[in-house]
Amino acid sequence: MRLPLVLGGLRIRLVVAFALVAVVATVTTGALAFRAARTGLLQQGQDTVITQFRDAVDSLAPSLTFPPAQDDLQVFADQIAHAQRTTDWRVMVTYQGRTATSAPGDAFTELTPAMRASVRDRSATVFQRVSTAHGPALVVGLPVGIGTPDQDRGLPPPSGVAVFLTVPQNDAQGYVDSLVSAVERATVPALLVAVLLALLAARGVLRPVRALRGATRRIAEGHLETRLAVHGSDELADLSHTFNDTAAALESSVADLRRMEGRARRFAADVSHELRTPLAAMAAVTDVLDEDAAQLDRDTATAVRLISEETGKLVRLVDDLMEISRFDAGAASLHLDEVDLAESVLRTLAARGWQDTVGTELPPPDTARGIVDPRRLDVIVANLAGNALRHGELPVRVRMSVRAADAPGAAGASGADRVAVIEVTDSGPGIPQDVLPHVFDRFYKSDTSRTRTEGSGLGLSITAENVHLHGGTITAANSPAGGAVFTVTLPLRRDV
Amino acid sequence: MPRLLLIEDDPAVREGLLLALRRQGHEVAAVATGEEGLAGLRTFRPDVVVLDLMLPGMPGLDVCRRIRVDDQVPIIMATARGDDVDIVVGLEAGADDYVVKPVQARVLDARIRAVLRRVGGGPGGTEAPPRAEQHGDLTIDRAGLTVSRGGVPVPLAPSELRLLLLLSASPGRVFSRQQLLEAVWEHSYHGDSRLVDACVKRLRTKLGETATPGDQRCIQTVRGFGYQFRRFPDPARRAAG
């Protein structure tokens, strides 16, 4: 499975990774800082309150008459509540079931029974943080000693009076809240910086990668001279170096191959050319040999005829080799003329004396006019019909029809809107399946059939080259009814 | 007996062709270089020249041009190359026909006889009007086989003359290149149509029509089909001067 490049791309992945790192780092740092700061702030606030509270109780306790009446307790509570300038202290004093609060009718719901018991039993300062509907609050409980303290800094003996204080802790919460929002505010710029860095890093990585991709594509298109400019000395630069080395190696091997192929082709052309001069002398006198063979004794006559015939074959072979060499060298060109293809086919067959052996199904005169190279068309039809006559069995048929081109311009750059379809069929055994893909190969001979034929072994290759030169197609197949079918399509141009 | 001048540098080919063409009933003089050939032209007075294009010393194309300066003897060039450009240049230099080596003696003989028939006169033979006919300022004498323009004789090689006679016999009729190949060169239908194009080009040059606008020329190109002889406005054929 492949993600689309935009989603799976290196850039997105880098951005996401950097952003994640930034967020995790800020949030973790923020959370840790928040915890430490929060604990510190709350601790400090609570210590201050407890100290102030104890001081107030200590300074006011000696003035409390003992045992205290309800009024005494009320006065005591009010005095403590107002010992500090802050007005949010709520105080409750208890003594043997009597209670007095600084705020009238205060139920003191924050005070838990456990804490009340703890103050009574342990005779020590007790505090507890509680959450109320109005926010967090600190509850402090303190037993009040009576008389003078013991010597050696001992506490005065407990009197049974307990003082409780409730202070809201909204201030501390405010600090904590601002801390949280500060962390939040820090996260956004950190995230932005992270994304920016990620984009920069991605650019640094992606630029060479993109260059590499473009260069690879150009190589694939056949521009083997493509090289990359190498910057720096990182892994990507190393990769670019490797790419350049590979491209250079590829270029030189391809150049070697081309040179070798060119040399081989030139060699074939040169050999054919060199064979021509001696063959020209031999071909000139074969008629003399043929004429006089009848007057020679039998063995000599056979030898003379053999030489004459084989000279003829050699001439055809060299002609075909020269023709193939011209195709290979790209020197083959079309000499175009507008002709009636149906007439051309009839003329081809008549010129070889096949008009009675090869059946035809041709379009009516002047319906299949087109611009072709008449000589090459003659070669195409003659080679296919000759091939059918040699390797197939009668009846051999040449069929031609004209149809609209599949798509305008589909037949090469010819711009032809019609194509001629020429079909040459025979009634022989057809072409073996393993031979079929090779019928247009040069000198291909299937070992099951004849090892030596009248043809040069280049006839069908030359036919195919001639068809391709016209921008047409050629296929070989077997008909379901038996027999080989060669199908040629030629674009029918009307303008040169 | 037709007299043949063979210019061929390769001794084996020369000897082979000499032997074979003599057996076909020709009187053959064979030389190895273009210079000898040009000399032989004056002394031997051949009816046909068979000229190898690949010659040491003076190239075959130059020999062809030098012959054409003042002689309209039919020239058949033999080329060992399959090089298309050579053929076109050779035809434009004035050759009437060409064969590609290796060539069998009977094929070359057929070409020689065809080109000799061209010298013999235009189509129609005896039916040709005894008097010269007039097409604009062009005078064609079918019996005397001469052509003149504005009173000035135009020397034409046999293929050129035969082509002009054929076309001018039916003004306005369009001939395809294949038809002309068969009628003038006696080639097969699929012969090299460049023979026709090169010959028309030479004819136009000799008639001084290369710069003439297309529809004013005697020989007009019919795009996509072939050539036709211009139908002159005055259909009456006046007797020449």
Interface residues (C-beta under 8 A of the other chain):
Chain A: H273 R276 T277 P278 L279 A280 A281 M282 A283 A284 V285 T286 D287 V288 E291 G312 V315 V318 D319 M322 E323 R326 A331 S333 H335 D337 E338 V339 E343 S344 R347 T348 A351 I371 P374 R375 L377 D378 R494 D495 V496
Chain B: D10 A12 V13 E15 G16 L17 L19 A20 R23 A80 R81 G82 D83 D84 V100 K101 P102 V103 Q104 A105 R106 L108 S176 R177 Q178 S188 Y189 H190 G191 D192 S193 R194 G224 F225
